[in-house]
Amino acid sequence: MKIAIFGASGNIGSRIVTEALNRGHNVTAVVRQPENYILQAPHLRIAKGDLFNSQDVEAAVFDHDAVVCAYNFTKGATPSTITEITVPLLNGMKQAHVKRLVVIGGAGSLEVAPGIQSVDTPDFPDAYKPVALAHREALKNYQKETGLDWTYVSPSAEITPGERTGNFRTGKDQMLFDENGKSHISMEDFAVAIIDELEQPKHIRERFTVGY
């Protein structure tokens, strides 16, 4: 499979690149500054691309089977860019006639009780609220999209570097908790779930979550 990955230099994106390569896929790492991208490997191509420009998206994803968007705002950008990139991303993919999209989203819009999303609870950290709300608005944009085979993937509340165990659970719109009441997943196992979904799609035009 030929997979184009936006945000390939980020913490999560880089692990998705590695997981895809280890499974024998051909990967295009789409980054803003290719000269700073240090990973080199067989079946890996590095391309420059701007997610805010639909023509850049079109050029980067043309002739690919699938796209993964692991965008995370950096260098002074505002959380609202998480929502803003949905339009050029979707338009660029349509222009390139690539239908399969997996988006790395946020955990704040997962339900922690029936009808109650984590971001709306009183104890949700104020520092993370703008990002969580931007991810929620982005999800709404994807949910309106009927022309592409999109999947939106929310991690657990805590996602950190760790081990690739291959042992995890998936759910839909409800946050997953382990036997100790903790909601967590390693970035490595999260990457496994992303490539699993590309290889064997189970969540076309819907959101799912990953956790222990």
C-alpha positions as CSV (number, residue, x, y, z in Angstrom):
1,M,0.0,0.0,0.0
2,K,1.2,3.5,-0.8
3,I,0.6,5.7,2.2
4,A,1.1,9.5,2.5
5,I,1.5,10.7,6.1
6,F,1.2,14.4,7.0
7,G,2.8,15.3,10.3
8,A,5.3,12.6,9.8
9,S,8.0,14.2,11.9
10,G,5.8,14.5,15.0
11,N,5.7,12.2,18.0
12,I,2.8,10.2,16.8
13,G,3.3,10.6,13.0
14,S,6.9,9.3,13.2
15,R,5.7,6.2,14.9
16,I,3.1,5.6,12.3
17,V,5.8,6.0,9.6
18,T,7.9,3.4,11.4
19,E,5.0,1.0,11.8
20,A,3.9,1.3,8.2
21,L,7.5,0.7,6.9
22,N,8.0,-2.3,9.2
23,R,4.9,-3.9,7.6
24,G,6.3,-3.4,4.1
25,H,4.2,-0.4,3.0
26,N,5.6,2.3,0.8
27,V,5.4,5.6,2.7
28,T,5.6,9.2,1.7
29,A,6.5,11.4,4.7
30,V,4.9,14.8,4.0
31,V,6.6,17.5,6.1
32,R,7.0,21.3,6.0
33,Q,10.8,21.1,6.1
34,P,12.2,18.0,4.3
35,E,15.8,19.1,5.0
36,N,15.2,18.6,8.7
37,Y,13.7,15.1,8.3
38,I,16.3,12.7,9.5
39,L,14.8,9.3,9.0
40,Q,16.0,7.3,5.9
41,A,14.8,3.9,5.0
42,P,13.9,1.7,2.1
43,H,10.4,2.4,0.7
44,L,10.4,5.8,2.4
45,R,10.0,9.0,0.3
46,I,10.2,12.5,1.8
47,A,8.0,15.2,0.3
48,K,7.4,18.9,1.1
49,G,3.8,19.8,1.6
50,D,1.6,22.4,3.3
51,L,-1.7,21.2,4.7
52,F,-3.1,24.7,4.4
53,N,-2.9,24.5,0.6
54,S,-5.1,22.2,-1.3
55,Q,-2.8,22.1,-4.3
56,D,0.1,21.1,-2.0
57,V,-2.1,18.3,-0.6
58,E,-3.1,17.2,-4.1
59,A,0.5,17.0,-5.2
60,A,1.6,15.2,-2.1
61,V,-1.1,12.5,-2.1
62,F,-1.5,11.9,-5.9
63,D,-1.1,8.2,-6.8
64,H,-1.3,7.0,-3.2
65,D,-3.8,4.5,-1.8
66,A,-4.3,6.2,1.5
67,V,-3.6,9.3,3.6
68,V,-2.9,9.7,7.3
69,C,-3.2,13.1,8.8
70,A,-1.2,13.4,12.1
71,Y,-1.1,17.2,12.1
72,N,-0.3,19.0,15.3
73,F,0.0,22.7,15.5
74,T,3.5,24.0,16.3
75,K,5.7,27.1,16.2
76,G,3.2,29.7,17.4
77,A,0.2,28.4,15.4
78,T,-3.1,28.4,17.2
79,P,-5.2,25.4,18.1
80,S,-7.8,26.6,15.6
81,T,-5.5,25.4,12.8
82,I,-6.6,21.8,13.7
83,T,-10.0,22.7,12.3
84,E,-8.8,25.0,9.5
85,I,-6.7,22.3,7.8
86,T,-9.8,20.1,7.3
87,V,-11.0,22.0,4.2
88,P,-7.7,22.0,2.1
89,L,-7.0,18.4,3.2
90,L,-10.4,17.1,2.0
91,N,-10.4,19.3,-1.1
92,G,-6.8,18.3,-2.0
93,M,-7.6,14.6,-1.6
94,K,-10.6,14.9,-3.9
95,Q,-8.6,16.7,-6.5
96,A,-6.1,13.9,-6.4
97,H,-8.8,11.2,-6.5
98,V,-7.6,9.6,-3.3
99,K,-10.5,8.4,-1.1
100,R,-9.0,6.8,2.0
101,L,-8.2,9.1,4.9
102,V,-7.3,8.4,8.5
103,V,-7.2,11.4,10.8
104,I,-5.4,11.4,14.2
105,G,-7.8,13.3,16.5
106,G,-8.2,14.2,20.1
107,A,-9.6,12.5,23.2
108,G,-11.6,15.4,24.6
109,S,-14.7,14.6,22.5
110,L,-14.9,11.1,23.8
111,E,-17.8,10.4,26.2
112,V,-17.0,9.7,29.9
113,A,-20.7,9.3,30.7
114,P,-23.7,9.0,28.5
115,G,-24.0,12.2,26.5
116,I,-21.1,13.9,28.4
117,Q,-17.9,14.5,26.6
118,S,-14.6,14.7,28.5
119,V,-14.0,18.3,27.4
120,D,-17.3,19.4,28.9
121,T,-16.6,18.1,32.4
122,P,-15.7,20.5,35.2
123,D,-12.3,18.9,35.9
124,F,-11.1,19.1,32.3
125,P,-7.8,21.0,32.3
126,D,-8.2,24.6,31.1
127,A,-4.8,24.4,29.4
128,Y,-5.9,21.7,27.0
129,K,-9.4,23.0,26.4
130,P,-8.7,25.1,23.2
131,V,-7.0,22.1,21.6
132,A,-9.8,19.7,22.6
133,L,-12.5,22.0,21.3
134,A,-10.6,22.5,18.0
135,H,-10.4,18.7,17.6
136,R,-14.1,18.4,18.3
137,E,-14.9,21.0,15.6
138,A,-12.6,19.2,13.1
139,L,-14.5,16.0,13.8
140,K,-17.7,17.7,12.9
141,N,-16.2,18.7,9.6
142,Y,-15.2,15.2,8.8
143,Q,-18.6,13.8,9.8
144,K,-20.2,16.0,7.1
145,E,-17.9,14.5,4.5
146,T,-19.6,11.9,2.3
147,G,-17.2,11.8,-0.7
148,L,-14.2,10.2,1.1
149,D,-13.7,7.1,3.1
150,W,-12.5,8.9,6.3
151,T,-11.8,7.5,9.7
152,Y,-11.2,9.6,12.8
153,V,-9.1,8.1,15.5
154,S,-9.1,9.4,19.1
155,P,-6.4,8.2,21.5
156,S,-7.1,7.6,25.2
157,A,-6.8,10.5,27.6
158,E,-3.1,9.9,28.1
159,I,-0.9,9.0,25.1
160,T,2.9,8.8,25.7
161,P,6.0,7.1,24.3
162,G,6.1,3.5,25.4
163,E,6.2,-0.1,24.2
164,R,4.7,-1.7,21.2
165,T,2.8,-4.6,22.7
166,G,0.1,-5.1,20.1
167,N,-2.3,-5.7,23.0
168,F,-5.0,-3.0,23.3
169,R,-8.7,-2.5,22.9
170,T,-10.7,-0.3,20.5
171,G,-14.0,1.4,21.1
172,K,-16.3,3.9,19.4
173,D,-17.2,7.2,21.1
174,Q,-16.8,6.3,24.7
175,M,-13.4,6.7,26.5
176,L,-11.7,3.5,27.4
177,F,-10.4,2.8,30.9
178,D,-8.3,0.0,32.2
179,E,-9.0,-2.0,35.3
180,N,-7.5,0.7,37.5
181,G,-9.6,3.4,36.0
182,K,-6.8,4.9,33.9
183,S,-7.3,5.9,30.2
184,H,-4.0,5.5,28.4
185,I,-2.2,4.1,25.3
186,S,1.3,4.1,24.1
187,M,2.2,6.0,20.9
188,E,3.6,2.8,19.6
189,D,0.4,0.8,20.1
190,F,-1.6,3.7,18.8
191,A,0.4,3.5,15.6
192,V,-0.4,-0.2,15.4
193,A,-4.1,0.5,15.5
194,I,-3.8,3.1,12.7
195,I,-2.1,0.7,10.3
196,D,-4.4,-2.1,11.3
197,E,-7.3,0.2,10.2
198,L,-5.7,0.9,6.9
199,E,-5.0,-2.8,6.2
200,Q,-8.4,-4.0,7.4
201,P,-10.9,-1.1,7.5
202,K,-13.6,-1.4,10.2
203,H,-14.5,2.2,10.8
204,I,-15.3,3.8,7.5
205,R,-16.9,7.3,8.0
206,E,-16.8,7.0,11.8
207,R,-14.6,7.6,14.8
208,F,-13.0,5.0,17.0
209,T,-10.7,5.1,20.0
210,V,-7.8,3.0,21.2
211,G,-6.8,2.2,24.8
212,Y,-5.7,-0.5,27.2
